Amino acid sequence: MDASAQRPPSKKDVFRVVSGNFLEMFDFMVYGFYAAAVAKAVFPNDNEYVSLMLSLATFGIGFLMRPLGAIVLGAYIDRHGRRAGLVMSLAIMSVGVALITFTPTYASIGIAAPILVLIGRLLQGFSAGAESGGVSVYLSEIATPGNRGFYVSWQSASQQVAVVFAAVIGVTLRGVLTEEQMLAWGWRIPFLIGCLIIPVLFWIRRSMQESEDFAQRAKRRRVTLGEIYRSLLQNWAIVLKAVLLVTLTSVFFYMITAYTPTYARQVLGLSAHDSFVVTVCVGVANFVWVPVMGAVSDRVGRLPVLLTFSVLIGLTAYPVMAWLVTDPSFGRLLAALMWMSFLYGGYQGVMVVTLTEIMPAEVRATGFSLAYSLAQAIFGGFTPAICTYLIHATGNRAMPGLWLACAALFSIVGALTLYRNVHISRRGTTAVTPA
């Protein structure tokens, strides 16, 4: 191995790759935060519930493109390299962001408005299908021995920075603009900020170096697209079990971030300011817990951490939500979400690195991205809409906790069945045994 292969990754290496991941999550969060405003501008309806559901459904529909993006862009990353694929995903994401930002209102252009926003969300979903997988795989391949969990955790940590940034913008706008101004045009400001930072992110990501692990394999032999897809089919069982693992983090993340402002305002009756402040605190707490637990899993192993936090989530999600809704207040919302953040960070910190370790090297990006995207498409993206429907149908404001507890059961089943066939040592070496 040459000298460059032994060079430890620097902070700049990590920053370059997670920068685009930041944009992906920032714009997804902004849409979730301002779903009610988007609903009034683009999806007008005399029934406020129907209007909001249309907006939240559009948020979820973007996730349906993720599996297609995972298959197409994931294969591109596995064949042409991590750097090339991540630059392409950022370009596609940028087009989607611009469409949502500059689409006129329904009052101005009629049915074209929701159609353009829908196209923007589909492009975002297509790009996001491979973004998280490409970033996680790149980080796993540049990580130093025994620290893979810590390095890969920065994929998720960068998303928490985006959550905090989006929420801080929300707090600021609520402080300087009236409710009428927010509904009329203020909700576009965060999307515009996303557009303005795109050129900077392109410059940063284009300076990435290809991972040495991929470069060495490409020198020996570059796999064909046919080989990538055949290997993916051969490993379908691993991908399916990985989907069960990702289901919990998909439901959990969007519940405690994108859905929080809508839930706090429209279900609990709290102020927009309070909901955004809590979201900022959640993002900061997630940013701390995710890398900490990734490092812990490097020392004690992946399975114990996965199971511990899955069980804790399953046992406490509904009771915590029930406690919150009995007497909604800023203090209770903050306390409940801080506990949720600890549980999320503990699980997410180990789950992502686990996916990079169980996938065969030649389809690492494709397999990871497909499993991640399927779970996001089926469960995660529609979590805000599902929670809204469950509350509306039952009248029980704590129902999101039950939905989260169900997702925890999927995770427990996935972890136990996966580790019957895949052994991952404490130092991150992987061995797949016959079923």
Secondary structure by P-SEA (a helix, b strand, c coil): ccccccccccaaaaaaaaaaaaaaaaaaaaaaaaaaaaaaaccccccaaaaaaaaaaaaaaaacaaaaaaaaaaaaaacccaaaaaaaaaaaaaaaaaaaacccccccccaaaaaaaaaaaaaaaaaaccaaaaaaaaaaaaccccccccccaaaaaaaaaaaaaaaaaaaaaaacccaaaaaccccaaaaaaaaaaaaaaaaaaaaccccaaaaaaaaaccccaaaaaaaaaaaaaaaaaaaaaaaaaaaaaaaaccaaaaaacccccccaaaaaaaaaaaaaaaaaaaaaaaaaaaccccaaaaaaaaaaaaacaaaaaaaaaccccaaaaaaaaaaaaaaaaaaaacaaaaaaaaccccaaaaaaaaaaaaaaaacccaaaaaaaaaaaaccccaaaaaaaaaaaaaaaaaaaaaaacccccccbbbbbccc
